[in-house]
Amino acid sequence: MDVSRHFSDPQYLMGSDGLESDNADTVNSLDGGVMLASRNPKKRDGRKKFKETRHPVYRGVRSKNPQKWVSEVREPNKKSRIWLGTFPTAEMAARAHDVATIALRGRNACLNFADSLWRLPVPASTAAKDIQRTALEAAEAFRPAELVGVSGDDLTQSLENEATVAAETEIEPEDTFFMDEEAVFGMPELLNNMAEGMLLPPPPHWYGGDNMETDSEVSLWSYSI
């Protein structure tokens, strides 16, 4: 027998073989008997770590950072928890938690979504591995189209890479570089002195060419009209 299909059948959930209402009426009637996390918020006490990171509405969901959400469920009458995985969206993590809490608590489960009771698959057993596997499969059905093929860890790495590339390729305003030679070299009126130097006669024994036999002083600035 297909357990998942049987559990998802609204007639099975309502306990009536003669149920003839349409799907909308069925969903509405189911919602009325479902304990929702939004209507039964958890107390704000407890360990500080979980108080700061858990989702304000979804039960069993907390954030590691803005792009990663983790989900876990406490086993009934135990202090241990079953780890359900890391997801790129809070809704996926919340759906995974609903799968687990339905498997462990049945109709007494407090769900994040009213339709989880009939919409989600049911684990083959209450073993942690079966719950984890089914929870992951259920969460994948609610993955946004733009995140297909991306896990919570992959999404974070992708966003970090994009931020790095954006920072490296950011165009900085073009500033004209100006060096104040007088200030740098400590030579006041440097440019003026250089200009005046061009008007002075060359030093003695300056040779205007390769003819080294002449000892006459030749000045480029000496000429007659």
C-alpha atoms as a printed R data frame, in Angstrom:
    type eleno elety resid chain resno       x      y       z
1   ATOM     1    CA   MET     A     1   0.000  0.000   0.000
2   ATOM     2    CA   ASP     A     2   1.230  3.481  -0.829
3   ATOM     3    CA   VAL     A     3   1.458  5.002   2.645
4   ATOM     4    CA   SER     A     4   2.086  8.518   1.384
5   ATOM     5    CA   ARG     A     5  -0.892  8.487  -0.941
6   ATOM     6    CA   HIS     A     6  -3.122  6.958   1.691
7   ATOM     7    CA   PHE     A     7  -2.103  9.523   4.271
8   ATOM     8    CA   SER     A     8  -2.577 12.364   1.805
9   ATOM     9    CA   ASP     A     9  -6.140 11.293   1.044
10  ATOM    10    CA   PRO     A    10  -8.531 13.799   2.680
11  ATOM    11    CA   GLN     A    11 -11.082 11.025   3.258
12  ATOM    12    CA   TYR     A    12  -8.563  9.154   5.358
13  ATOM    13    CA   LEU     A    13  -7.767 12.254   7.372
14  ATOM    14    CA   MET     A    14 -11.418 13.066   8.010
15  ATOM    15    CA   GLY     A    15 -12.277  9.487   8.881
16  ATOM    16    CA   SER     A    16 -15.268  9.399   6.534
17  ATOM    17    CA   ASP     A    17 -15.687  7.102   3.550
18  ATOM    18    CA   GLY     A    18 -18.602  9.110   2.222
19  ATOM    19    CA   LEU     A    19 -16.910 12.483   2.023
20  ATOM    20    CA   GLU     A    20 -18.213 14.221  -1.117
21  ATOM    21    CA   SER     A    21 -17.166 17.835  -0.615
22  ATOM    22    CA   ASP     A    22 -14.824 19.500  -3.078
23  ATOM    23    CA   ASN     A    23 -11.147 20.134  -2.399
24  ATOM    24    CA   ALA     A    24 -11.656 23.661  -1.086
25  ATOM    25    CA   ASP     A    25 -14.175 22.523   1.509
26  ATOM    26    CA   THR     A    26 -11.882 19.685   2.483
27  ATOM    27    CA   VAL     A    27  -8.947 21.997   3.051
28  ATOM    28    CA   ASN     A    28 -11.042 24.413   5.080
29  ATOM    29    CA   SER     A    29 -12.384 21.653   7.288
30  ATOM    30    CA   LEU     A    30  -8.895 20.297   7.847
31  ATOM    31    CA   ASP     A    31  -7.513 23.697   8.734
32  ATOM    32    CA   GLY     A    32 -10.004 24.029  11.535
33  ATOM    33    CA   GLY     A    33  -8.555 21.049  13.405
34  ATOM    34    CA   VAL     A    34  -4.874 21.737  12.833
35  ATOM    35    CA   MET     A    35  -2.671 23.204  15.535
36  ATOM    36    CA   LEU     A    36  -0.666 25.945  13.847
37  ATOM    37    CA   ALA     A    37   2.592 27.428  15.074
38  ATOM    38    CA   SER     A    38   1.376 30.908  14.135
39  ATOM    39    CA   ARG     A    39  -1.502 30.540  16.599
40  ATOM    40    CA   ASN     A    40   0.603 28.881  19.283
41  ATOM    41    CA   PRO     A    41   3.885 30.785  19.437
42  ATOM    42    CA   LYS     A    42   6.595 29.373  21.649
43  ATOM    43    CA   LYS     A    43   7.609 31.197  24.790
44  ATOM    44    CA   ARG     A    44  10.498 33.562  24.359
45  ATOM    45    CA   ASP     A    45  12.568 32.035  27.133
46  ATOM    46    CA   GLY     A    46  15.184 29.348  26.767
47  ATOM    47    CA   ARG     A    47  18.764 29.311  25.606
48  ATOM    48    CA   LYS     A    48  19.942 32.648  24.310
49  ATOM    49    CA   LYS     A    49  21.419 31.142  21.166
50  ATOM    50    CA   PHE     A    50  18.087 29.801  19.987
51  ATOM    51    CA   LYS     A    51  16.192 32.833  21.211
52  ATOM    52    CA   GLU     A    52  18.189 35.095  18.919
53  ATOM    53    CA   THR     A    53  18.229 32.917  15.814
54  ATOM    54    CA   ARG     A    54  14.945 31.061  15.630
55  ATOM    55    CA   HIS     A    55  12.298 32.145  13.151
56  ATOM    56    CA   PRO     A    56   9.634 34.464  14.621
57  ATOM    57    CA   VAL     A    57   6.776 32.355  13.190
58  ATOM    58    CA   TYR     A    58   7.941 28.964  11.924
59  ATOM    59    CA   ARG     A    59   8.551 26.312  14.531
60  ATOM    60    CA   GLY     A    60  11.723 24.255  14.413
61  ATOM    61    CA   VAL     A    61  13.461 26.771  12.153
62  ATOM    62    CA   ARG     A    62  16.364 29.056  12.932
63  ATOM    63    CA   SER     A    63  18.770 31.083  10.851
64  ATOM    64    CA   LYS     A    64  22.515 30.667  10.542
65  ATOM    65    CA   ASN     A    65  22.689 33.796   8.393
66  ATOM    66    CA   PRO     A    66  20.251 35.649   6.088
67  ATOM    67    CA   GLN     A    67  20.733 33.060   3.330
68  ATOM    68    CA   LYS     A    68  20.741 29.835   5.360
69  ATOM    69    CA   TRP     A    69  17.995 28.275   7.450
70  ATOM    70    CA   VAL     A    70  18.348 25.108   9.478
71  ATOM    71    CA   SER     A    71  15.622 22.826  10.718
72  ATOM    72    CA   GLU     A    72  15.507 20.285  13.519
73  ATOM    73    CA   VAL     A    73  12.837 18.591  15.601
74  ATOM    74    CA   ARG     A    74  12.816 17.417  19.191
75  ATOM    75    CA   GLU     A    75  11.970 13.764  19.705
76  ATOM    76    CA   PRO     A    76   8.949 13.186  21.988
77  ATOM    77    CA   ASN     A    77   9.845 12.541  25.630
78  ATOM    78    CA   LYS     A    78  13.536 12.973  24.861
79  ATOM    79    CA   LYS     A    79  16.088 15.730  25.028
80  ATOM    80    CA   SER     A    80  17.615 14.725  21.716
81  ATOM    81    CA   ARG     A    81  16.839 16.369  18.399
82  ATOM    82    CA   ILE     A    82  16.766 15.104  14.831
83  ATOM    83    CA   TRP     A    83  18.694 17.272  12.415
84  ATOM    84    CA   LEU     A    84  16.703 17.858   9.218
85  ATOM    85    CA   GLY     A    85  19.100 19.924   7.141
86  ATOM    86    CA   THR     A    86  20.124 23.360   5.905
87  ATOM    87    CA   PHE     A    87  17.923 25.169   3.385
88  ATOM    88    CA   PRO     A    88  18.087 28.378   1.319
89  ATOM    89    CA   THR     A    89  14.631 29.558   2.430
90  ATOM    90    CA   ALA     A    90  12.746 29.569   5.716
91  ATOM    91    CA   GLU     A    91   9.680 27.978   4.112
92  ATOM    92    CA   MET     A    92  11.648 24.955   2.939
93  ATOM    93    CA   ALA     A    93  13.019 24.479   6.445
94  ATOM    94    CA   ALA     A    94   9.516 24.867   7.886
95  ATOM    95    CA   ARG     A    95   8.105 22.229   5.529
96  ATOM    96    CA   ALA     A    96  10.864 19.821   6.530
97  ATOM    97    CA   HIS     A    97   9.948 20.351  10.168
98  ATOM    98    CA   ASP     A    98   6.271 19.675   9.449
99  ATOM    99    CA   VAL     A    99   7.147 16.316   7.898
100 ATOM   100    CA   ALA     A   100   9.129 15.329  10.969
101 ATOM   101    CA   THR     A   101   6.652 16.511  13.570
102 ATOM   102    CA   ILE     A   102   3.754 14.760  11.798
103 ATOM   103    CA   ALA     A   103   5.738 11.513  11.801
104 ATOM   104    CA   LEU     A   104   6.575 11.841  15.492
105 ATOM   105    CA   ARG     A   105   3.375 13.335  16.912
106 ATOM   106    CA   GLY     A   106   0.645 12.530  14.432
107 ATOM   107    CA   ARG     A   107  -2.497 14.619  14.846
108 ATOM   108    CA   ASN     A   108  -1.028 16.312  17.914
109 ATOM   109    CA   ALA     A   109   1.657 17.936  15.803
110 ATOM   110    CA   CYS     A   110   1.961 21.704  15.789
111 ATOM   111    CA   LEU     A   111   2.456 22.601  12.129
112 ATOM   112    CA   ASN     A   112   3.857 25.576  10.325
113 ATOM   113    CA   PHE     A   113   1.349 25.178   7.489
114 ATOM   114    CA   ALA     A   114  -2.195 23.875   7.707
115 ATOM   115    CA   ASP     A   115  -1.988 22.013   4.398
116 ATOM   116    CA   SER     A   116   1.106 20.080   5.482
117 ATOM   117    CA   LEU     A   117  -1.134 17.486   7.115
118 ATOM   118    CA   TRP     A   118  -2.450 16.263   3.773
119 ATOM   119    CA   ARG     A   119   0.043 17.718   1.313
120 ATOM   120    CA   LEU     A   120   3.352 16.334   2.550
121 ATOM   121    CA   PRO     A   121   4.679 12.766   2.273
122 ATOM   122    CA   VAL     A   122   4.990 10.564   5.335
123 ATOM   123    CA   PRO     A   123   8.219  8.802   6.383
124 ATOM   124    CA   ALA     A   124   8.244  5.008   6.206
125 ATOM   125    CA   SER     A   125   8.996  4.896   9.942
126 ATOM   126    CA   THR     A   126   9.887  7.120  12.863
127 ATOM   127    CA   ALA     A   127  13.572  6.294  12.482
128 ATOM   128    CA   ALA     A   128  15.744  9.374  12.182
129 ATOM   129    CA   LYS     A   129  17.090  8.397   8.745
130 ATOM   130    CA   ASP     A   130  13.617  7.889   7.294
131 ATOM   131    CA   ILE     A   131  12.418 11.195   8.721
132 ATOM   132    CA   GLN     A   132  15.451 13.068   7.414
133 ATOM   133    CA   ARG     A   133  15.135 11.587   3.929
134 ATOM   134    CA   THR     A   134  11.426 12.348   3.623
135 ATOM   135    CA   ALA     A   135  11.808 15.831   5.091
136 ATOM   136    CA   LEU     A   136  14.436 16.719   2.490
137 ATOM   137    CA   GLU     A   137  12.274 15.388  -0.337
138 ATOM   138    CA   ALA     A   138   9.285 17.378   0.874
139 ATOM   139    CA   ALA     A   139  11.287 20.582   1.245
140 ATOM   140    CA   GLU     A   140  12.570 20.290  -2.324
141 ATOM   141    CA   ALA     A   141   9.001 20.517  -3.615
142 ATOM   142    CA   PHE     A   142   8.862 24.079  -2.256
143 ATOM   143    CA   ARG     A   143  12.174 25.263  -3.628
144 ATOM   144    CA   PRO     A   144  11.811 28.571  -5.537
145 ATOM   145    CA   ALA     A   145  12.487 28.299  -9.268
146 ATOM   146    CA   GLU     A   146  15.404 30.724  -9.076
147 ATOM   147    CA   LEU     A   147  17.114 28.496  -6.501
148 ATOM   148    CA   VAL     A   148  16.819 25.183  -8.341
149 ATOM   149    CA   GLY     A   149  20.006 23.211  -7.829
150 ATOM   150    CA   VAL     A   150  21.249 25.494  -5.065
151 ATOM   151    CA   SER     A   151  21.605 24.364  -1.455
152 ATOM   152    CA   GLY     A   152  21.786 26.635   1.550
153 ATOM   153    CA   ASP     A   153  25.583 26.388   1.569
154 ATOM   154    CA   ASP     A   154  25.831 26.892  -2.206
155 ATOM   155    CA   LEU     A   155  23.633 29.982  -2.048
156 ATOM   156    CA   THR     A   156  25.779 31.582   0.613
157 ATOM   157    CA   GLN     A   157  28.976 30.874  -1.327
158 ATOM   158    CA   SER     A   158  27.419 32.226  -4.523
159 ATOM   159    CA   LEU     A   159  26.354 35.462  -2.874
160 ATOM   160    CA   GLU     A   160  29.787 35.882  -1.290
161 ATOM   161    CA   ASN     A   161  31.458 35.369  -4.672
162 ATOM   162    CA   GLU     A   162  29.164 37.916  -6.323
163 ATOM   163    CA   ALA     A   163  29.939 40.437  -3.619
164 ATOM   164    CA   THR     A   164  33.671 39.886  -4.088
165 ATOM   165    CA   VAL     A   165  33.468 40.301  -7.856
166 ATOM   166    CA   ALA     A   166  31.345 43.429  -7.492
167 ATOM   167    CA   ALA     A   167  33.880 44.938  -5.111
168 ATOM   168    CA   GLU     A   168  36.782 44.147  -7.429
169 ATOM   169    CA   THR     A   169  35.075 45.520 -10.539
170 ATOM   170    CA   GLU     A   170  33.632 48.611  -8.948
171 ATOM   171    CA   ILE     A   171  34.560 51.658 -11.011
172 ATOM   172    CA   GLU     A   172  36.165 54.327  -8.926
173 ATOM   173    CA   PRO     A   173  35.843 57.998  -9.849
174 ATOM   174    CA   GLU     A   174  38.722 59.237 -11.966
175 ATOM   175    CA   ASP     A   175  40.804 61.641  -9.941
176 ATOM   176    CA   THR     A   176  43.580 63.655 -11.580
177 ATOM   177    CA   PHE     A   177  46.844 62.940  -9.805
178 ATOM   178    CA   PHE     A   178  48.849 66.049  -8.966
179 ATOM   179    CA   MET     A   179  52.289 66.076  -7.391
180 ATOM   180    CA   ASP     A   180  53.559 69.245  -5.787
181 ATOM   181    CA   GLU     A   181  57.266 68.980  -6.554
182 ATOM   182    CA   GLU     A   182  58.092 71.932  -4.348
183 ATOM   183    CA   ALA     A   183  56.414 70.311  -1.372
184 ATOM   184    CA   VAL     A   184  57.798 66.828  -2.075
185 ATOM   185    CA   PHE     A   185  61.418 67.773  -2.748
186 ATOM   186    CA   GLY     A   186  61.610 70.796  -0.479
187 ATOM   187    CA   MET     A   187  62.801 73.055  -3.272
188 ATOM   188    CA   PRO     A   188  60.861 76.334  -3.344
189 ATOM   189    CA   GLU     A   189  60.356 77.838  -6.748
190 ATOM   190    CA   LEU     A   190  61.641 74.655  -8.362
191 ATOM   191    CA   LEU     A   191  59.794 75.158 -11.600
192 ATOM   192    CA   ASN     A   192  60.861 78.795 -11.845
193 ATOM   193    CA   ASN     A   193  64.512 77.888 -11.273
194 ATOM   194    CA   MET     A   194  64.370 75.245 -13.969
195 ATOM   195    CA   ALA     A   195  62.913 77.744 -16.419
196 ATOM   196    CA   GLU     A   196  65.596 80.317 -15.601
197 ATOM   197    CA   GLY     A   197  68.294 77.693 -15.975
198 ATOM   198    CA   MET     A   198  67.401 77.218 -19.625
199 ATOM   199    CA   LEU     A   199  68.417 80.864 -20.263
200 ATOM   200    CA   LEU     A   200  71.929 80.539 -18.783
201 ATOM   201    CA   PRO     A   201  75.004 79.873 -20.959
202 ATOM   202    CA   PRO     A   202  76.411 76.336 -20.852
203 ATOM   203    CA   PRO     A   203  79.427 75.565 -18.653
204 ATOM   204    CA   PRO     A   204  83.009 75.877 -20.019
205 ATOM   205    CA   HIS     A   205  84.512 73.132 -22.221
206 ATOM   206    CA   TRP     A   206  81.126 72.199 -23.575
207 ATOM   207    CA   TYR     A   207  81.527 70.460 -26.899
208 ATOM   208    CA   GLY     A   208  78.828 70.819 -29.464
209 ATOM   209    CA   GLY     A   209  79.712 67.688 -31.375
210 ATOM   210    CA   ASP     A   210  82.049 64.775 -31.726
211 ATOM   211    CA   ASN     A   211  85.032 66.953 -32.773
212 ATOM   212    CA   MET     A   212  87.287 66.667 -29.738
213 ATOM   213    CA   GLU     A   213  90.259 68.466 -31.358
214 ATOM   214    CA   THR     A   214  88.988 71.970 -30.823
215 ATOM   215    CA   ASP     A   215  89.384 73.611 -27.468
216 ATOM   216    CA   SER     A   216  87.310 76.635 -28.289
217 ATOM   217    CA   GLU     A   217  84.372 77.494 -26.186
218 ATOM   218    CA   VAL     A   218  81.180 77.448 -28.154
219 ATOM   219    CA   SER     A   219  77.938 78.759 -26.842
220 ATOM   220    CA   LEU     A   220  74.599 77.891 -28.325
221 ATOM   221    CA   TRP     A   221  73.357 81.217 -27.071
222 ATOM   222    CA   SER     A   222  76.189 83.191 -28.693
223 ATOM   223    CA   TYR     A   223  75.268 84.368 -32.126
224 ATOM   224    CA   SER     A   224  75.573 87.509 -34.170
225 ATOM   225    CA   ILE     A   225  72.953 89.187 -36.230
